[in-house]
Amino acid sequence: MGTKVAFIGGGSAKFVSGLVRDLYAHPALEDAEIRLMDIAPDRMDRSCRLVRKVLETKGLPAGRVTCHSDSREAVAGADFVFVTIMVGGFKHYETDGAIPCKYGVFPTVGDTIGPGAIFRMVRTGPVLEGLARDVAETAPGAWILNYTNPMAMVTGAILSGHPRAVGLCHSIQGSYHQLAGFLGIPAEEIDYTAGGLNHVDFYLTLTHRGRDLYPDLLAKKGDILAKHPELRVKFELLEHLGGWPAEGEHHQTEYYPWFRKTREMGEGLYATQTMWGYHFDRKVNGELDQIVEDQIAGRKPIEAAISKEYGARMVNAQVSDQPLLVYGNVQNGGLIDNLPAEAVVEVPCLVDRQGVRPCRVGALPRALAAAMAPHAAVHGMTLEGLRLRDRRLLLQALQADPLTGAILTLPRIREMFGEMCAANEEYLKGWK
């Protein structure tokens, strides 16, 4: 019997097909069974056709892929469950940014913290609470691998119902490649440690053959900024907080109270576009739909190279007992001394047949921990608001958001909150 892998949000054809391709690249997973689940029939159909095409190129039977509209059915008896959903679609992705803009809060992405992330959690949290219960009841030994944002909060919601879960992001294992290019060093020769909260995580050490690379990076600041002015925010964080952030520069400007006090500051001095994430994802989504259709029809080849995503490698590590070190989002519980025990933190994790075992980081530098503390508070209040279905706690979470609090008075925050509640009223039924 092959390893059973379910994809919730399986209609994300391009991303899911890439993960499926990665899975079948491992000999231990050549007999894997794939279950795709999505609530949108057209997206589900497109994804099924592409994934079956992937199997066809590998000489594997298309019958290994089954398609489902019911998530409980899809996860029953599964060994691994991938989560790749966005509840509310682009309609709400747009209002998550447009409403704050009316009040002078200018997000770049809005999927991690702030007004957009809190209301993304309102839409997504109940779905994943239900999924976690379904997995606990029908596949208690399964590992849930979450790719959905807001990563820390979503993973926290899943963990409340099923303990075998980890959140996966792209930034830590990818961002240092850019630094390697700036410094003229092969990326594979760079050693690093990292930690923090998802998207608010930093390279705690960055070395080449034992030598600290931060002085070299700072020495090249002028040359780098001449070509990449959008990296100003990252250099300021390195200079003032002591670490280079792993997540991208567009995100960084919306995470703190210092970089987007006005639209002109964010887009001018820090060269990061307001609502960049929405506009970028909307454009890319349309392009990917066409690429998927071309690949299904045979007009474009299906990529053969394995991606840098952790997901399939983690499945292989557990099935084949080949140890793997990744960075994952897990409950803190003392892994990072100076962040709350209940927070979901991003730390090194060892993966093998025993599962996913987080590694202790210890205490973060005080300046970094202080910058992360408001985020952990927002996450905690949002999750408590979700658990109790309490709008008051969501409002208090929004008041604690660093960027929102730097710009708006408490009465204006309440006014903005009310408008965002109205835009998401269908998801707030039954909330007090």
N, C-alpha and C positions, 0 to 999 in steps of 0.2 A: 504494500500500500504506500503510495507516494505521499510526500509532505503536502498538506492541504493549506493553501494560502488564499485568504480572502482579501479583496480590495473594496473598502467602503468609500464610495466616491469613485467607483471604477469607470465612470464616464469621462474622467480626465484622461483622454485617450493617449496623448503624447507622453505624459509623465508616467502613467501606469504601464504603457507598453515598454517604456525604457526600463522600468523596474522588472518587468517580466523577462525581458531580454537578459538583464543582469542575472536573474535567478537561474535561467537555463544555461548560463555560461559556466556554472559550477557543476562538475560531474555528480556530486552528491545530490543534486536537485533535478537531475534530468527526468525523473519520473514525477515531478511535482504536479499537483492538480490546482488549477487556477479558478477562483470564483470571483466574478465581477458583479458588483452591486451598485446601482444608481437609481434615483427616483425619476430621472428624465429619460424617457424611452429613446429619444433620438440620439442623445449622447451615449446611452448604453449600447445602442446598436452600432454606432460608429466605433466605439472602443472595442467591442467584441470582434468586429471585422478586422480591426488592426491587430489585435493580440493574436487572433487565429492566423493572420498573415505572418506574424513573427514566428509562430510555431511551424508554419509551412516552410519558411526559409531554413529552419533547422531540421527539417525532415521528421517533425513530431506530429502526432495526430491532433487534429483540431478539437476532437472530443474531450481533450483534457481541460478545455475552457467551458465553464458554464456561466450563464448570465441570470441575474436575479434582480427583482424589484423589492424584495423584502430582506432587510438586513439581518433579522434573526435567523432566517433560513440560510443566508449566505455564510454566517459565522458558525453555525452549528457543527461541532466536531472539528473545527479548524485548528491548525497548529500555530498559525501566525495570521494576524489581522492588520492590514495597512489601512490607515485613515487619511484620506485626501479630499476632504469636503470643503465647500464654501456655501453656507446656508444664506439664502437671500439674494445671491447672485450679484450682478453688476449694478442693478437698481439700488441696492442698499450700500454697496461699495461706494457709489457716487455720493449718496446723501451722508454717509459717514464722514466724508470730507467737506462737502458743500455746506452743510449746516454750520459746522465750526468756523468755516471761512467767513460766514455772515457776521460772526461775533468777534472776528479778529484773531482767531486761532487758526494758523495756516499749516495743516499737516502735510507731510510729504507722502506717507503711505497710510498710516493710521491703523495698522493691523496688529500692533504689539502693545501699545498703551495709549491713553488719551481717549477722547470721546468715541472715535471709531472702533477701537479695540474693545471697549467696554460694551458697546452695543453689538459688535460682532459676537461677543461672548453671550449676550442675551439670546441671540438667534441660534448659536451653535451649541451652547452648553447643554440645554435640555436634550438635544439629539444624542449627544455623546454620553450623557448620563444614562440614557436608555440603552445605548450600544454597550456600555460597560456592563450593565446588568445582564444583557443578553449573552455576552461572552462569559460572564461569571457562571451563568446557569447552564449554558449549552456547550461551552468549550473552556472549562475552568483552567486547563493547563496551557492555554494559548497565550502568546505574547502579543500585545497590541503595540504597533509601531506607528506613532502619530506624526504626520507631516502637516497638520492643520494649524493655522494661526488663529488667535494669539497663542503661540506655542506653550508658554509656561502655564497660562490659565486653562487652556484646553487639556493639557496633560494632567493638571491638577484635578480637573473634573473627572477625567477618566479614572485616575488613581483612587478617587473616592468610592468607586464601584468595582474596580478590578485591580489588584495590586501588581499584576505582571504587565506593566506598561512603561514605555520610554518614548520621549519626544525626540525627533531627529530634525536637524537643521543643516544648512549647507555651509555656513560661514566659517567656522573655525578651521575645517579641513581645506578650505579653498582660498581664504583671504591672504594667507601668507605667501602664496604664489606671486601675487602682485608685488609684494615687498622684495621677494627674491629677484624679480626682474629689475626693480629699481636699483638694487645693490649689486647686480651682476653675479649672483650666486645661484647655482643650480638648486631648485626648490627642494629636491630630495636630500640635500646636504644641510638643510636648516632644521634645527631642533627647537621645539617650543613646548610650553605648558600654558594652559588657558583655563579660565573659569569665570563664573559669575551667574547672571541670569540670561536667559535666551535673548539674543540681540543686544543685551547690555553686558557683554562679556569681553574680556580683554586678554591679550597675550601677556601672561604674567612673566614669562621669560621668552626670549627670542635670541637664539645663539647659533653661531657657525663654528664648529670645531672648538667649542667651549668659550668663544669670545662673544660678549654682549653686542648685539647688532643695533641697539637703540642709538648709541652715539653716532654710528655711521649713518643711520637713517636721518637723524636730526641735522647732520652735516650736509646732507643732500636736500634739505627742505626747500631752499630757494629754487633749485633746478626742477624739483618735482612739481612745486606749485606753479611754476611758469607754464608747465604743460597740463597740469591737473589742478586747477584752482578749486575744484569741488572737494579736494582733500584737506583744505584748510581746517575743517572741523576736526579731522582726525589728528592733525598735527597739534592743534590746541589741546585736545584731550591728552595726548602723549606728554606735552610740555607741562600741563597743569595738574594732571591726575597721575601721570607716571606709567601709563600703559597705552598700547595701540589697540583700538577697538576692532574686533573681528568682523562685526557686521558692517554693511555698506554705508557710505557717506550720506546718502539720502535719508536713511533711517536715523543716523546719529543726530542730525540737527533737530529732530522732533522729540528726542528723548529727555532733553534737559531744559532748564529755564534760560539758557544763555544765547541761543543761536537763531531763534525765529521770533523775536519780540515784535517784528513787523514783517510784512511780506517782502519789503525791499531788502531787509537784512538777510533773510533766508535765501532769496533768489539772487541777490547781488553779491554781498560780501562772501556768502558761503556757497553760492552757485548751485543751489539745490532747488528744484522746481516744486511748487505747491501742487499737491495731489499727483505727484509724479507716478506713484504706484498704480493708481486707478487708470491713468492715461496709458501708461506702459503696458499694463496687463490687458487692457481692452484691445490695444493694437495687436499685441502678440497673440492674444487668444484667437483673433480672426485669422492671423497668418498661420497659426498652428492647425486650425481646422482645415485649411486648404492643403497644408503639407500632409496631414493625415489622409485626406481623400486621395492625394497623389500617391502616397505610399500603398494604400489599399489597392489602387488601380494599377500599380506597377510602374507609374510614371517617374517615381522617385525611389531610390534604394532605401532600405531600412538599415540604419546604422548598425555596424557590427561591434564597435568598440564598447567596452564596459564603461559605465558612467562612474563618477566619483561619489555617487550616493552610497550611504552606509547600509541602506535597507537590506538589499539582497546579500551583501557580505555578512551581515549579522545573522540572517537566516542560515546561511552556509556554515558560519562559525558554530552555531548551536547544533546543527544536524550532523556535521562532520567532526565536531570537537576540535576545530582548528582555531586556537585562541586569536582574538582580534581586539585591538584597542581602538575605541571610538570615543567621541564626545556625545553624551546623551543628556536629556533633560529628565531628572528624577527628583523624588522628594528629598529635601536636604537632610534632615535628621542628623545634623552634626557634621556633614561632609565639608561644609564651609562654616567656620566657627562664628563669623560675625554677620551672618544672614539668618533670618528666622528659621527655626527647625521645620516649620510646616511649608516653607517656600519650595517651589520647584526650581532647582538650580541646574546649570549646565556644567558638567564635570567629566573627567575621563572615566570610562567604563570598560571593564574587561568582559568580553563576550566569549562564551564557550558552551559546552554541553550543560553546564550548570545554570545557564541563563545570562542575564545582564547584571554584572556586579560593579556598582559605582565605587570609585576610588576617592579617598579622603584628600581634600585640597588643603585644609587648615584655614588659617586666617588670611583674608585678603588684605592688601595694603589699605589703610584706613580711608584714604581719599576715594578709592574705588568702591569700597563698601558703603561709604556715605552717599555716593552717587547712585548706588543701586537700591538703597533702603526705601526711597519713596516708591519705586517700582514694586518692590515686594509688598509694600502696604496696599498699593492699588490692587495688585493681584489678590491679596487676601480678602479685602473688602468686597471685591467683585465676586469671588467664589462664594463668600458667605451670603452675599445678596442673592446669588443664583440658588444656593441651597435653600434659603428661606423664602425665595420669591419676593424679595423686599426691595422696592424701588428706592427707599431712603438710603440703604447701604450703597446702592449704585451711585446715587448722587454724592455721597460722601467719598466714594472712590474717585469720582471725577474731580471733586474739590482737591484731592491729594495729588492729582496728576501734575508733574513739575511744570510743563509748558502751559497748561490751562491756568494754573495758579499764578504764573508769572505775568499773565496778561489780563485776566478778568477778575472782577470783584465777585464775592460770593453771590449777591443777587443776580448778577449777569450769568454766572455759572448755572444757577437754578433755572433761569430763563432758557438758556441753551439746552439744558437737560430736558426741560419740558417739551421743547420742539423735537428733540431726538426721540423722546418717548412716543410722541405723536406719529413720527415717521416709522416707528417699529411697533405700533400698537398691536398688530396681529400676533406678535411674539410675546406680548406682555399680558395676555389674558390670564386672569387668575392671580396676578401679582398684586400685592397690597401696596 
